[in-house]
Amino acid sequence: MADTTNFGLSKIGQIAVNAHDLDRAVDFYRDLLGMKHLFSVPSKMAFFDCDGLRLMLSLPEKPEFDHPSSILYFKVDNIQQAAQTLTDRGVQFEEQPLFVANMGAYDLWMAFFRDSENNLLAMMSEVAH
């Protein structure tokens, strides 16, 4: 019998984000955010690569699943430059990059924006002292 006492979930393989207009959402994630589009299932879902983690955009299958997604925090090296690049592409920020906390070895910065489906997204950056 397998030892289950040390079992614990840790690595996430895929995150699902609701979309109401899949083509519009694919355009946003691929063209504005510059994410790598892996494949689509026509009129149902689209998949993107997030450095080994799959992001699935999909239409809500049932009314109880039709709600905004959790906030996805994308790590970037230079948050000021990343925010300017996305702004130049037409992404509207709710909060421009702002200092959040001194974490000792680095400062934590974040910026918040919405996708084409009105889901809140964020960028975070660990800026070394």
C-alpha positions in Angstrom: 0.0 0.0 0.0 1.3 3.5 -0.9 2.4 5.8 1.9 -0.1 8.7 1.9 1.0 10.4 5.1 3.4 12.7 3.3 1.1 13.5 0.4 0.3 17.2 -0.2 -0.8 19.2 -3.2 1.7 21.8 -4.3 2.3 22.4 -8.0 -0.5 24.0 -10.0 -0.7 22.8 -13.6 -3.6 24.9 -14.9 -5.7 27.9 -14.0 -9.1 28.6 -15.6 -10.3 32.1 -16.3 -13.9 32.9 -17.4 -14.4 34.6 -20.7 -17.7 35.7 -22.3 -16.2 36.5 -25.7 -13.5 34.0 -26.3 -12.1 35.6 -29.5 -11.8 39.0 -27.7 -10.1 37.3 -24.7 -7.6 35.4 -26.9 -6.7 38.7 -28.7 -6.2 40.4 -25.3 -4.0 37.7 -23.8 -2.0 36.9 -27.0 -1.7 40.4 -28.6 -1.8 42.8 -25.7 -0.2 40.8 -22.9 2.1 38.9 -25.4 1.4 35.5 -23.9 2.2 32.3 -25.9 -1.0 30.8 -27.3 -0.8 27.0 -27.2 -4.0 25.9 -28.8 -7.8 26.5 -28.9 -10.9 24.4 -28.9 -13.1 26.4 -31.2 -15.9 28.3 -29.5 -15.1 26.7 -26.1 -11.7 27.4 -24.7 -8.1 28.6 -25.4 -4.9 27.7 -23.7 -1.8 29.8 -23.0 1.7 29.0 -21.6 2.7 30.9 -18.4 6.2 29.5 -18.0 5.1 25.9 -17.6 1.7 26.7 -16.1 -1.3 26.5 -18.4 -3.9 29.3 -18.4 -7.2 28.2 -19.8 -9.7 30.8 -21.0 -13.2 29.3 -21.3 -16.9 30.1 -21.5 -18.7 29.4 -18.2 -20.2 25.9 -18.5 -23.0 26.6 -16.0 -24.6 29.7 -14.5 -23.0 29.0 -11.1 -19.5 29.1 -12.8 -20.2 32.6 -14.3 -18.2 34.8 -12.0 -14.9 36.9 -12.1 -11.7 34.9 -11.8 -9.3 35.0 -8.9 -6.6 37.6 -9.3 -3.7 36.3 -11.3 -0.3 37.9 -10.3 2.2 37.8 -13.1 5.9 38.2 -12.0 7.9 40.7 -14.0 11.5 41.9 -13.6 10.9 45.6 -14.3 7.4 46.6 -13.4 7.7 50.2 -14.6 8.9 49.0 -18.0 6.2 46.2 -18.2 3.5 48.7 -17.3 4.6 51.1 -19.9 4.7 48.4 -22.6 1.2 47.2 -21.7 -0.1 50.8 -21.6 1.4 51.4 -25.1 -0.5 48.3 -26.2 -3.8 49.7 -24.9 -4.1 48.0 -21.5 -6.0 50.2 -19.0 -4.5 50.1 -15.5 -6.6 50.5 -12.4 -3.5 51.1 -10.3 -0.1 52.0 -11.8 3.0 50.4 -10.3 3.1 51.1 -6.6 5.4 50.2 -3.7 3.7 47.7 -1.4 6.3 46.6 1.2 9.9 46.4 2.1 10.6 42.7 2.3 14.2 43.0 3.6 16.2 41.9 0.6 13.8 43.6 -1.9 10.9 45.9 -2.3 7.6 44.5 -3.5 5.8 46.5 -6.2 2.4 45.7 -7.8 0.2 47.1 -10.5 -3.4 46.2 -11.3 -5.4 46.1 -14.6 -8.4 44.3 -16.1 -8.6 41.9 -19.0 -11.0 42.2 -21.9 -13.6 40.2 -19.8 -13.3 42.5 -16.8 -11.3 40.1 -14.7 -8.8 41.8 -12.4 -5.1 41.0 -13.1 -1.9 42.1 -11.5 1.8 42.3 -12.0 4.3 42.0 -9.2 8.0 42.8 -9.1 10.6 42.1 -6.5 13.0 45.1 -6.8 16.4 44.5 -5.1 17.8 47.2 -2.8 
